[in-house]
Amino acid sequence: MQTHLSEQARRLPRAAEAERILRACVHCGFCTATCPTYQLLGDELDGPRGRIYLIKQVLEGQDVTASTREHLDRCLSCRNCETTCPSGVEYHNLLDIGRAVVEEQVPRGPGERLLRQGLRALLPNPVLFKALARTGQVFRPLLPESLKAKLPRHPVPAKARPLDRHPRKVLMLEGCVQPSLSPNTNAAAARVLDRLGISVVAAREAGCCGAIDYHLNAQEQGLQRARRNIDAWWPVIEAGAEAIVQTASGCGAFVRDYGHLLEQDPAYATKAARVSHLSRDLAQVLGAEPLERLGIQAERRLAFHCPCTLQHALKLGGAVESILQRLGFSLTAVSDGHLCCGSAGTYSLTQPELSRRLRDNRLNALEAGNPEVIVTANIGCQTHLDGAGRTPVRHWIELVEEALSTCGSELAREGPQSGPKTCQHNVAG
């Protein structure tokens, strides 16, 4: 795509990157065919190709309007388009650049500013969010349905974590909202890793990955959170930690991007690249381990919702499904598995109507095979899908850990045996 950046655009820190991405686009339209918002709205400007043209116009100095911002806001950042693009267009990077320019040129109204500032103040603060979530659970019967849907229906309390006892060690990003909305997820991951001879080392100074700020167009604040996490993790990395594990693929996708986002920062570029290199989704870690040692032979019918960040950003489509099948779980067929559920970070809060439509479409596909439970790999997807009040939705590692606990109890009663030990059971929902 031919483009001629304005003099103002050429002074942007990422001007060369924007121009390179724009020139890579051959406007073939393959991306449009797989875009969830285009499928819903049928407007070219609500698809990747149309948004690329809008960003091109912005960077060439043409007038920017509230309509431009609205079309960019409607993008889920699901990166489905990148999976289908034959030219390798880095759409998400161009979108970040374009959104930052538009945000500066077209200020938002007081209501939108208040919502976004509130989300940025609340969601990355685990203490504040936990207090609010607990209050919400107490007064749940009095809440409107729209707020009830944001709270877990049946949160599973966190189990005790194992001690740091193995030579192999990993860090784990705890997350912001996950400890409150799905408190047992990280504990379950730590318990399974422990059984495989891997200890999770705490780095309590680490906090939000930075994605919430960054994708709400407070990009420098998001990068500051990234820098703080790098500082918190670095001593453990230097001590030999083999990975930084994420149980939420949305966080994992952003941490994986630290190296790119901070490559121009002389103080952090090298460290950020190292962190990105060590970043692993939980499925990557477990998939490389001898899972047979866990002794699980699960018999449960599941539907797996593959988060966009897992399959399109991290390119790990099929990784979780492979693990679950290795452990004996039965997976139902799910049509259009590449499509977004509508959660997309804060999208369900900033674009609630579109988000609900996308969610209901995904649930119809996920429930078509009559699963006992739906599992996923990202807290945003989990909360959003479960908020419909239909089939229960949980993180996949919790079902694995429950199977592990059940098997451990059964094998302990059996006493020592020769040969590999397995058990069969059903896990309560």
Summary of the structure (lengths in Angstrom):
residues: 429
radius of gyration: 22.0
end to end distance: 51.6
largest distance: 75.7
contacts: 1439
relative contact order: 0.10
helix: 55%
strand: 8%
